[in-house]
Amino acid sequence: MPAPRDLDPSASPLAFFGAEVRRYRAEKGWSQEKLGEQINYSIALVGMIETAKRVPSRDFTARCDEALETGGALTRLWPLLSREAYPTWFRPFVELEREATSLKGYEPMVLPGLFQTEAYARAMLLGGRPGDSPEQIEEMVAARIERQAILERSDPPALWIVLDEGVLHRTIGGPEVMRNQIARLIDLGGQPKITIQIVPKETAAHPGLAGAFVIAGFRNGVDVVYLETAAHGHIVQRREDIETVTYVFDALRAEALPQRASLELIARMVA
């Protein structure tokens, strides 16, 4: 990585952000150590962010805005940076997800990222990525929560998710985290463009046992499928594969409880 004075701000959004932090800091006449003291982060982290070696968390960004009196300029850049926290193989799907008009998926193990509370996401990442630092975990949590902004748009995608009932019984993060997570799930299920169905635990073998997937639909009528594996995910665009996954999704909808019965089952989890 080049020295800070040689860093090319046009090289990437992360490099531009680092250059902006350094510029605002210099205007204040502060050292990296002084900035770290003001925002309660280490000088090492400040240095890594200024040299584009680390993705800043939303909290780091907000504290810099406040301390450096930027008028929120850094926070406005943050959504462009959050995608840097994703594995390289997942970033293309995040872009597709933002453009999709519909998202139809199945999850047999955990709640999908678009549904997760911050605490649930953090517990999942802590358990699933033990080799990552606390700062890296927080970067990924922030990026996952930022993805959910598509649900708050004036034109959110139609979201249809089928969950295995076992997802509701898997206590991620402890009872309190799960209670809050189930409450969020109930709230989401009441939104007009979101459909949640549960495949009951009594269901024996069914087509969803092969794993999780998402079918993203677009205005041009060409669907894309995202498949998850233990190592990484795959974006699938072959027509034959998309037809197969679409058939699996339709079969799962037939196995699942209707929307109202599914939400009643979810509600019983916190009754």
C-alpha positions, 0 to 999 in steps of 0.5 A: 500500500502506498504511503498516505501522501501517494494514495490515489483518491480515484483508485477506489471508493475506499481510497477516496474516503481515506483521502477525505478523512485525511483532508478534513483532519489536516484542515483541523491541524490534527494528527492521526493520534489526535483524531483517534483520541477525539473519536475513541478509536485507535491511531492504528485504525485511523491510519488503516482507514486513511490508507484504504486498508480497512473499511470504516464502520458506520459508527467510526464514520459518524464520529469522524463527521462530528469531531471534524465538523464535516456537516455529514459529508463522510456519512453520505459516502458510507453506503458506497463503502459498505459493499467493500466489507462483503466478500468479493464473490458476494458483491455482484449479488448485492448490486443485483439485489439493489436493482431487483424488482422481486426477490424470492428465496428459501432459507433452511438454516438461518434468517436471510440477511435482509431480515436480520436485526443487528444483534442477530447478524452480529451473533451469526458472524461471531459464530461463523467467522471466529478468525475475524477481528472485532472491527471486521465483524462490525464492518460486516454487521454494518454492511448487512444492515445497510443492505436492508435500506432497499426495504425502506425505499418508496418502491421496495422489491416484492419479497417472498421468503420461505423459511424452514421452521427450524430457523425459528428454533435455532437460538442465535445470540441467546433468548433475548436476541431471538425474541427481538428477531422474531418480533422484527420478523412479525413486523416485516410479515405485516408489510404489503410487499413482503410474504413469509411462509414457513415449512413446518418441522413435520414436513419430511424430505422436500426439494429445499433440503439442497440448500438456500437460494434467492431468485432475483427478478428484474424489469427486463424479465430476465431472472438471476439466481444466487446459490449459497455453498459452504465456501462461497456463493454463485450467481447463476444465469443459465436458463435451465438452472433458473427454471430448476430453481424456480420449480423448487421454489414453487414446490416449497411454497406448496409445502409451506403453510399459508402466509397467515398461518405462518405468521401465527406460528411465528407469533407463538414463538414469543407468546 
